[in-house]
Amino acid sequence: MPVDGYKENDVVRVTRAQQGKDPYLGYPVSVPSDATGTVVRGFPGDSSYDVEFNIPGQGSTYSSSVLIVPAEDLTLVERWS
């Protein structure tokens, strides 16, 4: 993890499979290891981040779902300013 953590709009990759419920819609969600997503809520130094993943067919009628992912299970792919 970067020293200062992640911020909104950072593109991140999960380092191990994740599962849980979308905190906004309540649907069950699972993503495989190495899936990429975008931080939608988070501030540098947080211990977990809301990450949006494009997952067709999971969750709601939308093609994206959100999971709260621990910081130690994320790695930075790209940082947007």
C-alpha positions, 0 to 999 in steps of 0.5 A: 500500500502507498505510504499515504493510503488511497484516495477517491478515484484511485484504480486498485487491484485486490490481492486476494478474493473478496466477498460480502454485501454491497454496502449501498444496495445490500446485494451479495458480491464476490470478486476474484483475486487480481480484480481491479476497481475504483476507490469510491470512498476513502481517505489516505490512512483509512484501514478499509476502502469502498471499492467499485467493481464492474461485475456484470450479472452480480448484485443489482441491475447495474453492472457495478457493485461496491465492496468494503475492502481492507487496505492490506488487500489492495494495491495501487494500479493507477492514481488519478489527480 
